[in-house]
Amino acid sequence: MKLYEFAPTRSIRARWLLQELGVDFEAVSVDLRAGEHRRPEFLAINPAGKLPVLVDGDFVLTESVAIVLYLAAKHASKGLLPTDPRQRAEVDRWLLFTVTELEQPLWRIARHTALYPEERRLPAEVLLASEDFRAMADVLEKHMQQRQFVAGERVTVADFVLAYTLDWANEVKLLDGYPQLLAYMGRMYARPHAAPRIAAAFASLNA
Ligand SMILES: N[C@@H](CCC(=O)N[C@@H](CS)C(=O)NCC(=O)O)C(=O)O
């Protein structure tokens, strides 16, 4: 298996699953800073020019959540993806909550603080996105009271996606005032096969 990644990005989700499942894989770094994701060789693999991409034999898969779901389903005996319909629905619920309600405001903030050309960035959009994030983080903070994992009683694929996303929020100082979420993220990253935190991944680029 091959993982096209760039250290501090959503590719952490895919790497974390591969590590957690103990799958051997070849890591191929695609340097976003150098624009390697816009080169024809990479666009032939993912026409969207985005990371991560997983290649398993002749199967090419993009979208970090699709990748982690595929890996969890392929290694079903590890129990990261329940088969009971209601338990599975809970996992899907929190995966979707994570990428639509939490990640989207974080992405808007990233675009309007760093990714769009400076003259097109809208400070008001950063404020709105921060409010949107907090409103949904309030919901999650309550949900996590007395819970170890986001869905059900044991770790699932949803936890890895969520913990990475909370680390992202923490990087932009949006987790202050959420003790349950901070504690949960800390527990997840203390797992023996955890992926690097975003800050460590950024630091590794400059090492
Ligand atoms: N929904 C996609 C988003 C992928 C994505 O936007 N990846 C970023 C890095 S986190 C990227 O490759 N950006 C390069 C670009 O947009 O030009 C996923 O979850 O895989």
The ligand as an SDF file (V2000), in Angstrom:
LIG
                    3D

 20 19  0  0  0  0  0  0  0  0999 V2000
  -11.9530   16.4630    1.6130 N   0  0  0  0  0  0  0  0  0  0  0  0
  -10.5840   16.1780    1.3200 C   0  0  0  0  0  0  0  0  0  0  0  0
   -9.7670   17.4220    1.4830 C   0  0  0  0  0  0  0  0  0  0  0  0
   -8.3640   17.2110    1.0100 C   0  0  0  0  0  0  0  0  0  0  0  0
   -7.5570   18.4930    1.0940 C   0  0  0  0  0  0  0  0  0  0  0  0
   -8.0580   19.6170    0.8920 O   0  0  0  0  0  0  0  0  0  0  0  0
   -6.2800   18.3260    1.3740 N   0  0  0  0  0  0  0  0  0  0  0  0
   -5.3930   19.4570    1.4800 C   0  0  0  0  0  0  0  0  0  0  0  0
   -4.3460   19.2020    2.5430 C   0  0  0  0  0  0  0  0  0  0  0  0
   -5.1030   19.0170    4.1170 S   0  0  0  0  0  0  0  0  0  0  0  0
   -4.6880   19.6320    0.1580 C   0  0  0  0  0  0  0  0  0  0  0  0
   -4.2280   18.6880   -0.4350 O   0  0  0  0  0  0  0  0  0  0  0  0
   -4.6290   20.8740   -0.3200 N   0  0  0  0  0  0  0  0  0  0  0  0
   -3.9730   21.2130   -1.5230 C   0  0  0  0  0  0  0  0  0  0  0  0
   -4.8310   22.1550   -2.3530 C   0  0  0  0  0  0  0  0  0  0  0  0
   -6.0120   22.3230   -2.0090 O   0  0  0  0  0  0  0  0  0  0  0  0
   -4.3070   22.7200   -3.3020 O   0  0  0  0  0  0  0  0  0  0  0  0
  -10.0820   15.0510    2.2530 C   0  0  0  0  0  0  0  0  0  0  0  0
  -10.5580   14.9840    3.3940 O   0  0  0  0  0  0  0  0  0  0  0  0
   -9.2390   14.2520    1.8410 O   0  0  0  0  0  0  0  0  0  0  0  0
  1  2  1  0
  2  3  1  0
  2 18  1  0
  3  4  1  0
  4  5  1  0
  5  6  2  0
  5  7  1  0
  7  8  1  0
  8  9  1  0
  8 11  1  0
  9 10  1  0
 11 12  2  0
 11 13  1  0
 13 14  1  0
 14 15  1  0
 15 16  2  0
 15 17  1  0
 18 19  2  0
 18 20  1  0
M  END
$$$$
